[in-house]
Amino acid sequence: MTALQRFSDKVAIVTGAASGIGQATVLRLLAEGAHVVGVDTSAEGLAQTADRARDASEGDNRAAPSLLRTVACSVADESAVKALVAGVLEKEGRLDVLVNMAGILRSEPTTSTSLDLFQSVLNVNLIGTFLCCREALPALLETRGCIVNAASTSAQFGHPYMAAYAASKGGVFALTRTLAWEYLRQGVRVNAVAPGGILTPMVAAQGERMGEFDMSLFGHLSRPDGVFGAPESVAAVIAMLASEDGAHMTGEVVKVDGGVHN
Ligand SMILES: NC(=O)c1ccc[n+]([C@@H]2O[C@H](COP(=O)([O-])OP(=O)(O)OC[C@H]3O[C@@H](n4cnc5c(N)ncnc54)[C@H](O)[C@@H]3O)[C@@H](O)[C@H]2O)c1
């Protein structure tokens, strides 16, 4: 997939590893020599990621599946996240990169958005990102490592019917910039990607519901040519931000949206 080997001897945690952008990031980091701990609530999806890693490694030792370990847990579960990081330090011995891609999207008109729905989205997208950052930071301070979070173009531009989602991603945006400042002098970089229109199961599920919404409000949210981005395009940007190539970047929220929000 790539001749780059920017993560040899590095250990990365990738959340949301069972699907979409998180899965593509696992495969990308493995191909570049990382030891990856893939985290997701979906054990079945994690098994598929491991299969894809095995397929990718056939004839290419750089993406050896033995460098992938998977952990089924929720990023919103504080004790599970503590155990996750403790397990990485025990088994892999260090932590260099945290990629927070776990996320959920629940669309509703705001007037019918229940408190439960709003809180459940914040719990995964924002609180889960916070918990993973908080628990990983002591280990990242040891290695002068880095974090890449999943923001969204909805945080900067607003997306109709996604009040909970956009608010959670606005929180991730602010968290990213805050941690970048807080740990700047100690050498931990914190960046985010803001994907838009990347064809993953999350976006496909959203697409199936579009008939329920007032489409005239979505004018600026998709490309006129109808082209979606691939998860691998975002994974490539994440890998750059997490590598030495991104050494002079921190506090950035990098749009990967095919130009829709220019
Ligand atoms: N696809 C896009 O266009 C797009 C746009 C903006 C932002 N994003 C963000 O990028 C990230 C990845 O999205 P995707 O499109 O690949 O979605 P996806 O649905 O394909 O993957 C998300 C993964 O997160 C996992 N997950 C959900 N809740 C979890 C939890 N509590 N703990 C651990 N894992 C959990 C899911 O099981 C799934 O495997 C998300 O944070 C999403 O909000 C995506």
The ligand as an SDF file (V2000), in Angstrom:
LIG
                    3D

 44 48  0  0  0  0  0  0  0  0999 V2000
  -17.5360    9.3660    7.2870 N   0  0  0  0  0  0  0  0  0  0  0  0
  -17.5600   10.6970    7.3130 C   0  0  0  0  0  0  0  0  0  0  0  0
  -17.8160   11.3570    6.2910 O   0  0  0  0  0  0  0  0  0  0  0  0
  -17.2400   11.4150    8.5830 C   0  0  0  0  0  0  0  0  0  0  0  0
  -17.4090   12.8100    8.5790 C   0  0  0  0  0  0  0  0  0  0  0  0
  -17.0790   13.5200    9.7260 C   0  0  0  0  0  0  0  0  0  0  0  0
  -16.6020   12.8580   10.8440 C   0  0  0  0  0  0  0  0  0  0  0  0
  -16.4730   11.4960   10.8280 N   0  0  0  0  0  0  0  0  0  0  0  0
  -15.9790   10.8640   12.0500 C   0  0  0  0  0  0  0  0  0  0  0  0
  -14.9550    9.9360   11.7570 O   0  0  0  0  0  0  0  0  0  0  0  0
  -15.0100    8.8760   12.7290 C   0  0  0  0  0  0  0  0  0  0  0  0
  -15.1030    7.5470   11.9850 C   0  0  0  0  0  0  0  0  0  0  0  0
  -16.3440    7.5440   11.2650 O   0  0  0  0  0  0  0  0  0  0  0  0
  -16.7160    6.4880   10.1310 P   0  0  0  0  0  0  0  0  0  0  0  0
  -17.3970    7.2290    9.0710 O   0  0  0  0  0  0  0  0  0  0  0  0
  -15.5440    5.6430    9.8480 O   0  0  0  0  0  0  0  0  0  0  0  0
  -17.8580    5.6730   10.9200 O   0  0  0  0  0  0  0  0  0  0  0  0
  -18.1290    4.0990   11.0980 P   0  0  0  0  0  0  0  0  0  0  0  0
  -19.5140    4.0140   11.6370 O   0  0  0  0  0  0  0  0  0  0  0  0
  -17.7890    3.3780    9.8610 O   0  0  0  0  0  0  0  0  0  0  0  0
  -17.0710    3.6990   12.2340 O   0  0  0  0  0  0  0  0  0  0  0  0
  -17.2210    4.1210   13.5740 C   0  0  0  0  0  0  0  0  0  0  0  0
  -16.7700    2.9920   14.4860 C   0  0  0  0  0  0  0  0  0  0  0  0
  -16.8550    3.4520   15.8460 O   0  0  0  0  0  0  0  0  0  0  0  0
  -17.3030    2.3620   16.6190 C   0  0  0  0  0  0  0  0  0  0  0  0
  -17.8740    2.7960   17.8880 N   0  0  0  0  0  0  0  0  0  0  0  0
  -19.0930    3.3690   18.0880 C   0  0  0  0  0  0  0  0  0  0  0  0
  -19.2830    3.5880   19.3850 N   0  0  0  0  0  0  0  0  0  0  0  0
  -18.1660    3.1490   20.0230 C   0  0  0  0  0  0  0  0  0  0  0  0
  -17.7830    3.1140   21.3780 C   0  0  0  0  0  0  0  0  0  0  0  0
  -18.5890    3.5660   22.3630 N   0  0  0  0  0  0  0  0  0  0  0  0
  -16.5610    2.6100   21.7010 N   0  0  0  0  0  0  0  0  0  0  0  0
  -15.7450    2.1260   20.7200 C   0  0  0  0  0  0  0  0  0  0  0  0
  -16.0820    2.1130   19.4180 N   0  0  0  0  0  0  0  0  0  0  0  0
  -17.2750    2.6420   19.0720 C   0  0  0  0  0  0  0  0  0  0  0  0
  -18.3240    1.6740   15.7270 C   0  0  0  0  0  0  0  0  0  0  0  0
  -18.5960    0.3360   16.1640 O   0  0  0  0  0  0  0  0  0  0  0  0
  -17.6480    1.7450   14.3830 C   0  0  0  0  0  0  0  0  0  0  0  0
  -16.8440    0.5990   14.1560 O   0  0  0  0  0  0  0  0  0  0  0  0
  -16.2330    9.1320   13.5970 C   0  0  0  0  0  0  0  0  0  0  0  0
  -15.8260    9.7810   14.7930 O   0  0  0  0  0  0  0  0  0  0  0  0
  -17.0690   10.0800   12.7570 C   0  0  0  0  0  0  0  0  0  0  0  0
  -17.9040   10.8800   13.5360 O   0  0  0  0  0  0  0  0  0  0  0  0
  -16.7880   10.7750    9.7210 C   0  0  0  0  0  0  0  0  0  0  0  0
  1  2  1  0
  2  3  2  0
  2  4  1  0
  4  5  1  0
  4 44  2  0
  5  6  2  0
  6  7  1  0
  7  8  2  0
  8  9  1  0
  8 44  1  0
  9 10  1  0
  9 42  1  0
 10 11  1  0
 11 12  1  0
 11 40  1  0
 12 13  1  0
 13 14  1  0
 14 15  2  0
 14 16  1  0
 14 17  1  0
 17 18  1  0
 18 19  2  0
 18 20  1  0
 18 21  1  0
 21 22  1  0
 22 23  1  0
 23 24  1  0
 23 38  1  0
 24 25  1  0
 25 26  1  0
 25 36  1  0
 26 27  1  0
 26 35  1  0
 27 28  2  0
 28 29  1  0
 29 30  1  0
 29 35  2  0
 30 31  1  0
 30 32  2  0
 32 33  1  0
 33 34  2  0
 34 35  1  0
 36 37  1  0
 36 38  1  0
 38 39  1  0
 40 41  1  0
 40 42  1  0
 42 43  1  0
M  CHG  2   8   1  16  -1
M  END
$$$$
